[in-house]
């Protein structure tokens, strides 16, 4: 198979979808890997690193700057972020696009991919039998830790916060971090916040998950059953609130309303890690790494849609450690046979051959959901 690796063009996105080590493995399996020049530079991988492993470098330095030739030749496009609007015209029917998609929040992208007729497999909905999301998990680990790091930064007065040092100092209370959602993001955030010396509350609706978190987290972290009354109480005392609740492939639930935000201390920081799927806070609107925050009702909002993109070296390696084996299955067997053999990969099918095949995406826009098995 001919595989295309693009330079990411979403604002503030510096990751790359394959490392040179991944190219070597793909070449060993007999595949051709096209890498757009400069694709890995921000992640610490030079063009020569890819070339030494057998990649064919594709120059897009022409006037248009568009990777049109790469799209034309590649049978499978590997990306980190969803196709950008200027890339729609390069995709074609039957071409495989394997990347994060987050379609439930974008009617334009969903309808465009259906119109094109490409095979679109979403990292975020590849799902194991136990419900875990193996390709989303490494980025959730990064985003959870980063949420605390960014929240602490924006507590500084000059950044709009109310001037609290998250870990405190002897004789002064530490900051209070409230994390809504005890999944991978929530656990990563809790471990990081506790490591900083903060007082931490983690809220979740799954009692078994709360028992697990209680067993592994330190005494400075309190695990609490989530409900509106508890959220209303804790956010009035919080210094940082982290939204970390999602439903795979669906738009996120709104857990904090505009009215609730008005009860919070001015200068509190909201970090909406779930913004990719619509966000957990009613007042959230997606921001970028160039302009990551805004202030509404005196509350600092951080809602960057691709948080791990700011740490591309760590994030690229963590992501590709997880994605490579699935990409290799598709390349070795073709997407249909790979999905027949691997139900985890089949759950990643979102829009295939003009049909929406993931129920949460279809429900988001009132569309019919096709049975992916009928397309295999």
C-alpha positions as a Markdown table, in Angstrom:
| # | Residue | x | y | z |
|---|---|---|---|---|
| 1 | Unk | 0.0 | 0.0 | 0.0 |
| 2 | Unk | 1.1 | 3.6 | -0.6 |
| 3 | Unk | 0.8 | 5.6 | 2.6 |
| 4 | Unk | 0.9 | 9.4 | 2.8 |
| 5 | Unk | 2.1 | 11.3 | 5.9 |
| 6 | Unk | 1.1 | 14.9 | 5.8 |
| 7 | Unk | 2.4 | 18.0 | 7.5 |
| 8 | Unk | -0.4 | 19.1 | 9.9 |
| 9 | Unk | -1.9 | 22.5 | 9.0 |
| 10 | Unk | -4.4 | 23.0 | 11.9 |
| 11 | Unk | -3.4 | 26.1 | 13.9 |
| 12 | Unk | -1.0 | 25.2 | 16.6 |
| 13 | Unk | -0.7 | 21.6 | 15.6 |
| 14 | Unk | 2.9 | 20.3 | 15.5 |
| 15 | Unk | 2.6 | 16.5 | 15.8 |
| 16 | Unk | 3.2 | 14.1 | 12.9 |
| 17 | Unk | 1.3 | 10.9 | 12.3 |
| 18 | Unk | 4.3 | 8.6 | 11.9 |
| 19 | Unk | 7.9 | 8.5 | 13.2 |
| 20 | Unk | 10.9 | 7.3 | 11.2 |
| 21 | Unk | 10.8 | 4.1 | 13.2 |
| 22 | Unk | 7.2 | 3.6 | 11.9 |
| 23 | Unk | 8.4 | 4.1 | 8.4 |
| 24 | Unk | 11.0 | 1.4 | 8.8 |
| 25 | Unk | 8.4 | -1.1 | 10.0 |
| 26 | Unk | 6.0 | -0.2 | 7.1 |
| 27 | Unk | 8.9 | -0.6 | 4.6 |
| 28 | Unk | 9.7 | -4.0 | 6.1 |
| 29 | Unk | 6.2 | -5.0 | 5.4 |
| 30 | Unk | 6.6 | -4.0 | 1.7 |
| 31 | Unk | 4.7 | -0.7 | 1.8 |
| 32 | Unk | 5.6 | 2.7 | 0.3 |
| 33 | Unk | 5.6 | 5.7 | 2.6 |
| 34 | Unk | 5.4 | 9.2 | 1.2 |
| 35 | Unk | 6.3 | 11.9 | 3.8 |
| 36 | Unk | 5.7 | 15.6 | 3.1 |
| 37 | Unk | 8.9 | 17.5 | 3.6 |
| 38 | Unk | 9.0 | 19.2 | 7.0 |
| 39 | Unk | 6.2 | 17.0 | 8.4 |
| 40 | Unk | 8.2 | 15.8 | 11.4 |
| 41 | Unk | 10.4 | 18.8 | 12.1 |
| 42 | Unk | 8.5 | 20.2 | 15.0 |
| 43 | Unk | 8.4 | 16.8 | 16.6 |
| 44 | Unk | 12.2 | 16.5 | 16.4 |
| 45 | Unk | 12.3 | 14.4 | 13.3 |
| 46 | Unk | 14.2 | 15.8 | 10.3 |
| 47 | Unk | 13.6 | 14.9 | 6.7 |
| 48 | Unk | 16.8 | 12.9 | 6.6 |
| 49 | Unk | 15.6 | 10.8 | 9.5 |
| 50 | Unk | 12.6 | 9.7 | 7.4 |
| 51 | Unk | 14.7 | 9.2 | 4.2 |
| 52 | Unk | 17.2 | 7.0 | 6.0 |
| 53 | Unk | 14.4 | 4.7 | 7.0 |
| 54 | Unk | 13.2 | 4.4 | 3.4 |
| 55 | Unk | 10.5 | 7.2 | 3.1 |
| 56 | Unk | 10.1 | 9.0 | -0.1 |
| 57 | Unk | 10.0 | 12.8 | 0.6 |
| 58 | Unk | 7.4 | 14.8 | -1.2 |
| 59 | Unk | 8.2 | 18.5 | -1.8 |
| 60 | Unk | 5.3 | 20.9 | -1.4 |
| 61 | Unk | 7.3 | 24.1 | -1.7 |
| 62 | Unk | 5.7 | 25.1 | -4.9 |
| 63 | Unk | 3.6 | 28.3 | -5.1 |
| 64 | Unk | 0.4 | 26.6 | -3.9 |
| 65 | Unk | 2.2 | 24.9 | -1.0 |
| 66 | Unk | -0.5 | 22.1 | -1.3 |
| 67 | Unk | 0.4 | 18.4 | -1.0 |
| 68 | Unk | -1.7 | 17.6 | -4.1 |
| 69 | Unk | 0.7 | 15.0 | -5.4 |
| 70 | Unk | 0.9 | 13.2 | -2.1 |
| 71 | Unk | -2.9 | 12.9 | -2.0 |
| 72 | Unk | -3.0 | 11.7 | -5.6 |
| 73 | Unk | -0.6 | 8.9 | -5.0 |
| 74 | Unk | -1.5 | 7.7 | -1.5 |
| 75 | Unk | -4.0 | 5.0 | -0.9 |
| 76 | Unk | -4.1 | 5.7 | 2.8 |
| 77 | Unk | -3.6 | 9.2 | 4.3 |
| 78 | Unk | -2.4 | 9.2 | 7.9 |
| 79 | Unk | -2.9 | 12.4 | 9.9 |
| 80 | Unk | -3.1 | 13.5 | 13.4 |
| 81 | Unk | -5.9 | 16.0 | 13.1 |
| 82 | Unk | -9.1 | 15.9 | 10.9 |
| 83 | Unk | -8.8 | 17.0 | 7.2 |
| 84 | Unk | -8.9 | 20.8 | 7.0 |
| 85 | Unk | -11.3 | 22.5 | 4.5 |
| 86 | Unk | -8.6 | 23.2 | 1.9 |
| 87 | Unk | -7.8 | 19.4 | 1.9 |
| 88 | Unk | -11.3 | 18.2 | 1.1 |
| 89 | Unk | -10.7 | 18.7 | -2.6 |
| 90 | Unk | -7.7 | 16.4 | -2.6 |
| 91 | Unk | -9.5 | 13.4 | -0.9 |
| 92 | Unk | -11.1 | 10.9 | -3.3 |
| 93 | Unk | -13.6 | 8.1 | -3.2 |
| 94 | Unk | -12.2 | 4.9 | -1.7 |
| 95 | Unk | -9.1 | 6.6 | -0.3 |
| 96 | Unk | -8.5 | 5.8 | 3.4 |
| 97 | Unk | -8.1 | 8.6 | 5.9 |
| 98 | Unk | -7.0 | 7.4 | 9.4 |
| 99 | Unk | -6.8 | 10.3 | 11.9 |
| 100 | Unk | -8.6 | 12.0 | 14.8 |
| 101 | Unk | -11.9 | 13.2 | 13.3 |
| 102 | Unk | -14.3 | 14.3 | 16.1 |
| 103 | Unk | -17.2 | 14.4 | 13.6 |
| 104 | Unk | -20.0 | 14.9 | 16.1 |
| 105 | Unk | -19.1 | 18.5 | 16.5 |
| 106 | Unk | -18.7 | 19.3 | 12.7 |
| 107 | Unk | -21.6 | 19.0 | 10.4 |
| 108 | Unk | -19.5 | 20.5 | 7.6 |
| 109 | Unk | -16.7 | 17.9 | 7.8 |
| 110 | Unk | -19.2 | 15.0 | 8.2 |
| 111 | Unk | -21.2 | 16.0 | 5.1 |
| 112 | Unk | -18.0 | 16.7 | 3.1 |
| 113 | Unk | -16.5 | 13.3 | 3.9 |
| 114 | Unk | -19.8 | 11.6 | 3.0 |
| 115 | Unk | -20.0 | 13.5 | -0.3 |
| 116 | Unk | -16.4 | 12.5 | -1.2 |
| 117 | Unk | -16.9 | 8.8 | -0.5 |
| 118 | Unk | -13.6 | 8.2 | 1.3 |
| 119 | Unk | -13.1 | 5.6 | 4.0 |
| 120 | Unk | -12.7 | 7.6 | 7.2 |
| 121 | Unk | -11.5 | 5.8 | 10.3 |
| 122 | Unk | -11.3 | 7.8 | 13.6 |
| 123 | Unk | -8.6 | 7.3 | 16.1 |
| 124 | Unk | -11.0 | 8.4 | 18.9 |
| 125 | Unk | -13.6 | 5.7 | 18.3 |
| 126 | Unk | -11.3 | 2.6 | 17.9 |
| 127 | Unk | -12.5 | 0.8 | 21.0 |
| 128 | Unk | -11.6 | -2.4 | 22.8 |
| 129 | Unk | -14.2 | -4.9 | 24.2 |
| 130 | Unk | -13.8 | -3.4 | 27.7 |
| 131 | Unk | -14.8 | 0.1 | 26.3 |
| 132 | Unk | -11.3 | 1.6 | 26.5 |
| 133 | Unk | -10.1 | 3.8 | 23.7 |
| 134 | Unk | -6.5 | 2.7 | 22.9 |
| 135 | Unk | -5.7 | 5.5 | 20.4 |
| 136 | Unk | -7.3 | 8.3 | 22.4 |
| 137 | Unk | -5.7 | 7.2 | 25.7 |
| 138 | Unk | -2.1 | 8.4 | 25.1 |
| 139 | Unk | -3.3 | 11.8 | 24.1 |
| 140 | Unk | -5.6 | 11.8 | 27.2 |
| 141 | Unk | -2.6 | 11.1 | 29.4 |
| 142 | Unk | -0.8 | 14.1 | 27.9 |
| 143 | Unk | -3.9 | 16.4 | 28.0 |
| 144 | Unk | -4.7 | 15.5 | 31.6 |
| 145 | Unk | -1.2 | 16.4 | 32.8 |
| 146 | Unk | -1.1 | 19.4 | 30.6 |
| 147 | Unk | -4.5 | 20.7 | 32.0 |
| 148 | Unk | -2.9 | 21.1 | 35.4 |
| 149 | Unk | 0.2 | 22.7 | 34.0 |
| 150 | Unk | -1.8 | 25.2 | 32.0 |
| 151 | Unk | -4.3 | 25.8 | 34.8 |
| 152 | Unk | -1.5 | 26.7 | 37.2 |
| 153 | Unk | 0.0 | 29.1 | 34.7 |
| 154 | Unk | -3.2 | 31.0 | 34.2 |
| 155 | Unk | -3.8 | 31.3 | 37.9 |
| 156 | Unk | -1.1 | 34.0 | 37.8 |
| 157 | Unk | -2.5 | 37.5 | 38.2 |
| 158 | Unk | -0.9 | 38.7 | 35.0 |
| 159 | Unk | -2.7 | 35.9 | 33.1 |
| 160 | Unk | -6.1 | 36.8 | 34.5 |
| 161 | Unk | -6.1 | 34.4 | 37.4 |
| 162 | Unk | -6.5 | 35.3 | 41.1 |
| 163 | Unk | -2.9 | 34.8 | 42.1 |
| 164 | Unk | -2.8 | 31.4 | 43.8 |
| 165 | Unk | 0.2 | 29.2 | 43.8 |
| 166 | Unk | -1.2 | 25.8 | 43.1 |
| 167 | Unk | 1.0 | 23.9 | 45.5 |
| 168 | Unk | 1.0 | 26.5 | 48.3 |
| 169 | Unk | 3.9 | 27.1 | 50.6 |
| 170 | Unk | 4.4 | 26.4 | 54.3 |
| 171 | Unk | 1.8 | 28.3 | 56.2 |
| 172 | Unk | -0.4 | 28.9 | 53.1 |
| 173 | Unk | -3.1 | 26.6 | 51.8 |
| 174 | Unk | -2.6 | 25.0 | 48.4 |
| 175 | Unk | -4.9 | 25.6 | 45.5 |
| 176 | Unk | -8.1 | 23.5 | 45.0 |
| 177 | Unk | -8.5 | 21.6 | 41.8 |
| 178 | Unk | -11.8 | 20.1 | 40.8 |
| 179 | Unk | -11.7 | 17.5 | 38.0 |
| 180 | Unk | -15.1 | 16.4 | 36.5 |
| 181 | Unk | -14.6 | 13.0 | 35.0 |
| 182 | Unk | -12.4 | 10.2 | 36.4 |
| 183 | Unk | -11.3 | 8.6 | 33.1 |
| 184 | Unk | -7.9 | 8.7 | 31.6 |
| 185 | Unk | -7.8 | 12.5 | 31.4 |
| 186 | Unk | -9.1 | 12.8 | 35.0 |
| 187 | Unk | -6.6 | 10.3 | 36.4 |
| 188 | Unk | -3.7 | 11.9 | 34.6 |
| 189 | Unk | -4.8 | 15.4 | 35.8 |
| 190 | Unk | -5.3 | 14.1 | 39.4 |
| 191 | Unk | -1.9 | 12.5 | 39.6 |
| 192 | Unk | -0.2 | 15.7 | 38.3 |
| 193 | Unk | -2.2 | 18.0 | 40.6 |
| 194 | Unk | -1.4 | 15.9 | 43.6 |
| 195 | Unk | 2.2 | 15.8 | 42.6 |
| 196 | Unk | 2.2 | 19.6 | 42.6 |
| 197 | Unk | 0.8 | 19.6 | 46.1 |
| 198 | Unk | -2.7 | 20.8 | 45.4 |
| 199 | Unk | -5.9 | 19.6 | 47.1 |
| 200 | Unk | -7.8 | 17.7 | 44.5 |
| 201 | Unk | -11.4 | 16.5 | 44.0 |
| 202 | Unk | -12.2 | 14.0 | 41.3 |
| 203 | Unk | -15.9 | 13.5 | 40.4 |
| 204 | Unk | -17.3 | 10.6 | 38.4 |
| 205 | Unk | -20.7 | 8.8 | 38.1 |
| 206 | Unk | -19.2 | 5.3 | 38.0 |
| 207 | Unk | -18.9 | 3.9 | 41.5 |
| 208 | Unk | -16.4 | 1.1 | 40.5 |
| 209 | Unk | -14.2 | 3.7 | 38.9 |
| 210 | Unk | -14.3 | 5.8 | 42.1 |
| 211 | Unk | -13.3 | 2.8 | 44.1 |
| 212 | Unk | -10.3 | 2.2 | 41.8 |
| 213 | Unk | -9.3 | 5.9 | 41.9 |
| 214 | Unk | -9.6 | 5.9 | 45.7 |
| 215 | Unk | -7.2 | 2.9 | 45.9 |
| 216 | Unk | -4.5 | 4.4 | 43.7 |
| 217 | Unk | -4.6 | 8.2 | 44.4 |
| 218 | Unk | -2.9 | 9.8 | 47.4 |
| 219 | Unk | -4.8 | 11.1 | 50.4 |
| 220 | Unk | -4.8 | 14.6 | 49.1 |
| 221 | Unk | -7.2 | 13.5 | 46.4 |
| 222 | Unk | -10.8 | 13.0 | 47.3 |
| 223 | Unk | -13.0 | 11.0 | 45.0 |
| 224 | Unk | -16.7 | 12.0 | 45.0 |
| 225 | Unk | -19.8 | 10.8 | 43.2 |
| 226 | Unk | -20.7 | 13.4 | 40.6 |
| 227 | Unk | -24.1 | 15.1 | 40.6 |
| 228 | Unk | -25.2 | 18.7 | 39.9 |
| 229 | Unk | -25.4 | 19.6 | 43.6 |
| 230 | Unk | -21.9 | 18.5 | 44.3 |
| 231 | Unk | -20.6 | 20.3 | 41.2 |
| 232 | Unk | -22.4 | 23.5 | 42.2 |
| 233 | Unk | -20.8 | 23.4 | 45.7 |
| 234 | Unk | -17.2 | 22.5 | 44.7 |
| 235 | Unk | -16.8 | 25.0 | 41.8 |
| 236 | Unk | -17.5 | 27.9 | 44.2 |
| 237 | Unk | -14.4 | 27.0 | 46.1 |
| 238 | Unk | -12.2 | 25.8 | 43.3 |
| 239 | Unk | -9.1 | 27.5 | 41.9 |
| 240 | Unk | -9.0 | 25.3 | 38.8 |
| 241 | Unk | -11.9 | 23.3 | 37.3 |
| 242 | Unk | -11.0 | 20.7 | 34.6 |
| 243 | Unk | -13.7 | 19.3 | 32.3 |
| 244 | Unk | -12.7 | 15.7 | 31.5 |
| 245 | Unk | -16.0 | 14.0 | 30.6 |
| 246 | Unk | -16.8 | 12.6 | 27.2 |
| 247 | Unk | -19.0 | 10.0 | 25.5 |
| 248 | Unk | -17.0 | 8.3 | 22.7 |
| 249 | Unk | -17.9 | 9.8 | 19.3 |
| 250 | Unk | -20.7 | 11.9 | 20.7 |
| 251 | Unk | -21.0 | 15.6 | 21.7 |
| 252 | Unk | -20.0 | 16.1 | 25.3 |
| 253 | Unk | -22.5 | 16.7 | 28.1 |
| 254 | Unk | -22.7 | 20.3 | 29.5 |
| 255 | Unk | -21.8 | 19.9 | 33.2 |
| 256 | Unk | -21.4 | 23.6 | 34.1 |
| 257 | Unk | -23.9 | 26.2 | 32.9 |
| 258 | Unk | -23.4 | 29.9 | 32.5 |
| 259 | Unk | -25.5 | 30.5 | 35.7 |
| 260 | Unk | -23.2 | 28.2 | 37.6 |
| 261 | Unk | -20.1 | 30.0 | 36.4 |
| 262 | Unk | -21.4 | 33.2 | 37.8 |
| 263 | Unk | -21.2 | 31.7 | 41.3 |
| 264 | Unk | -17.4 | 31.0 | 41.0 |
| 265 | Unk | -14.6 | 33.1 | 42.3 |
| 266 | Unk | -13.3 | 35.7 | 39.9 |
| 267 | Unk | -10.0 | 34.6 | 38.5 |
| 268 | Unk | -10.8 | 30.9 | 38.7 |
| 269 | Unk | -9.4 | 28.9 | 35.7 |
| 270 | Unk | -11.6 | 26.6 | 33.6 |
| 271 | Unk | -9.7 | 24.1 | 31.5 |
| 272 | Unk | -12.1 | 22.3 | 29.1 |
| 273 | Unk | -10.2 | 19.3 | 27.9 |
| 274 | Unk | -13.4 | 18.0 | 26.2 |
| 275 | Unk | -13.6 | 20.9 | 23.8 |
| 276 | Unk | -12.8 | 18.6 | 20.9 |
| 277 | Unk | -16.2 | 17.0 | 21.4 |
| 278 | Unk | -18.1 | 20.2 | 22.2 |
| 279 | Unk | -16.9 | 20.9 | 25.7 |
| 280 | Unk | -18.2 | 20.4 | 29.2 |
| 281 | Unk | -18.8 | 24.1 | 30.0 |
| 282 | Unk | -21.6 | 26.1 | 28.5 |
| 283 | Unk | -19.4 | 29.1 | 28.0 |
| 284 | Unk | -16.6 | 27.2 | 26.3 |
| 285 | Unk | -15.5 | 28.1 | 22.8 |
| 286 | Unk | -12.6 | 26.5 | 21.1 |
| 287 | Unk | -9.3 | 28.4 | 21.2 |
| 288 | Unk | -5.8 | 27.9 | 19.8 |
| 289 | Unk | -2.3 | 27.7 | 21.2 |
| 290 | Unk | -1.7 | 31.2 | 19.8 |
| 291 | Unk | -4.6 | 32.6 | 21.8 |
| 292 | Unk | -5.4 | 29.9 | 24.4 |
| 293 | Unk | -7.6 | 31.8 | 26.8 |
| 294 | Unk | -10.4 | 34.3 | 27.2 |
| 295 | Unk | -12.2 | 35.8 | 30.2 |
| 296 | Unk | -16.0 | 35.6 | 30.5 |
| 297 | Unk | -17.8 | 36.6 | 33.7 |
| 298 | Unk | -14.4 | 37.1 | 35.4 |
| 299 | Unk | -13.5 | 33.4 | 34.8 |
| 300 | Unk | -10.4 | 32.4 | 32.7 |
| 301 | Unk | -11.4 | 29.9 | 30.1 |
| 302 | Unk | -8.7 | 27.6 | 28.5 |
| 303 | Unk | -10.2 | 25.6 | 25.7 |
| 304 | Unk | -7.5 | 24.7 | 23.2 |
| 305 | Unk | -8.8 | 22.0 | 20.8 |
| 306 | Unk | -5.5 | 20.2 | 20.3 |
| 307 | Unk | -3.8 | 20.5 | 23.7 |
| 308 | Unk | -1.1 | 17.8 | 23.1 |
| 309 | Unk | -0.1 | 19.5 | 19.9 |
| 310 | Unk | 1.9 | 22.0 | 22.0 |
| 311 | Unk | 4.1 | 19.2 | 23.2 |
| 312 | Unk | 4.8 | 17.5 | 19.9 |
| 313 | Unk | 7.8 | 15.4 | 20.8 |
| 314 | Unk | 6.1 | 13.7 | 23.7 |
| 315 | Unk | 2.7 | 13.5 | 22.0 |
| 316 | Unk | 3.9 | 12.2 | 18.6 |
| 317 | Unk | 5.8 | 9.3 | 20.1 |
| 318 | Unk | 3.0 | 8.5 | 22.5 |
| 319 | Unk | 0.4 | 8.6 | 19.8 |
| 320 | Unk | 2.3 | 6.7 | 17.2 |
| 321 | Unk | 3.2 | 4.0 | 19.7 |
| 322 | Unk | -0.5 | 3.3 | 19.8 |
| 323 | Unk | -1.6 | 3.9 | 16.2 |
| 324 | Unk | 1.1 | 2.1 | 14.2 |
| 325 | Unk | -0.1 | -1.4 | 14.8 |
| 326 | Unk | -3.6 | -0.5 | 13.6 |
| 327 | Unk | -2.3 | 1.4 | 10.5 |
| 328 | Unk | -0.1 | -1.7 | 9.8 |
| 329 | Unk | -3.1 | -4.0 | 9.9 |
| 330 | Unk | -5.0 | -1.7 | 7.4 |
| 331 | Unk | -1.9 | -1.5 | 5.1 |
| 332 | Unk | -1.2 | -5.3 | 5.2 |
| 333 | Unk | -4.8 | -6.5 | 4.8 |
| 334 | Unk | -6.8 | -3.6 | 3.3 |
| 335 | Unk | -9.4 | -1.8 | 5.5 |
| 336 | Unk | -12.2 | -4.3 | 4.8 |
| 337 | Unk | -10.3 | -7.4 | 5.7 |
| 338 | Unk | -8.6 | -5.7 | 8.7 |
| 339 | Unk | -12.0 | -4.7 | 10.1 |
| 340 | Unk | -13.4 | -8.2 | 9.6 |
| 341 | Unk | -10.6 | -9.6 | 11.7 |
| 342 | Unk | -10.4 | -6.8 | 14.3 |
| 343 | Unk | -13.6 | -5.5 | 15.9 |
| 344 | Unk | -11.7 | -2.7 | 17.6 |
| 345 | Unk | -10.7 | -1.3 | 14.3 |
| 346 | Unk | -14.2 | -1.7 | 12.9 |
| 347 | Unk | -15.5 | 0.5 | 15.6 |
| 348 | Unk | -13.3 | 3.2 | 14.2 |
| 349 | Unk | -15.3 | 3.4 | 11.0 |
| 350 | Unk | -17.1 | 6.7 | 11.0 |
| 351 | Unk | -17.9 | 7.6 | 7.4 |
| 352 | Unk | -17.4 | 5.0 | 4.7 |
| 353 | Unk | -18.3 | 5.2 | 1.0 |
| 354 | Unk | -20.7 | 8.1 | 1.5 |
| 355 | Unk | -22.4 | 6.5 | 4.5 |
| 356 | Unk | -22.2 | 7.5 | 8.2 |
| 357 | Unk | -21.4 | 4.3 | 10.0 |
| 358 | Unk | -21.0 | 5.5 | 13.6 |
| 359 | Unk | -24.2 | 5.9 | 15.5 |
| 360 | Unk | -23.3 | 8.8 | 17.7 |
| 361 | Unk | -22.2 | 10.8 | 14.6 |
| 362 | Unk | -25.4 | 10.0 | 12.7 |
| 363 | Unk | -27.5 | 10.9 | 15.8 |
| 364 | Unk | -25.7 | 14.2 | 16.1 |
| 365 | Unk | -27.0 | 15.4 | 12.7 |
| 366 | Unk | -30.2 | 13.3 | 12.4 |
| 367 | Unk | -28.7 | 11.1 | 9.7 |
| 368 | Unk | -29.3 | 7.4 | 9.0 |
| 369 | Unk | -26.6 | 5.1 | 10.4 |
| 370 | Unk | -25.4 | 2.5 | 8.0 |
| 371 | Unk | -24.3 | -1.0 | 9.2 |
| 372 | Unk | -20.5 | -1.1 | 8.5 |
| 373 | Unk | -20.7 | -4.9 | 8.3 |
| 374 | Unk | -22.7 | -4.5 | 5.1 |
| 375 | Unk | -19.8 | -2.6 | 3.6 |
| 376 | Unk | -17.1 | -5.1 | 4.4 |
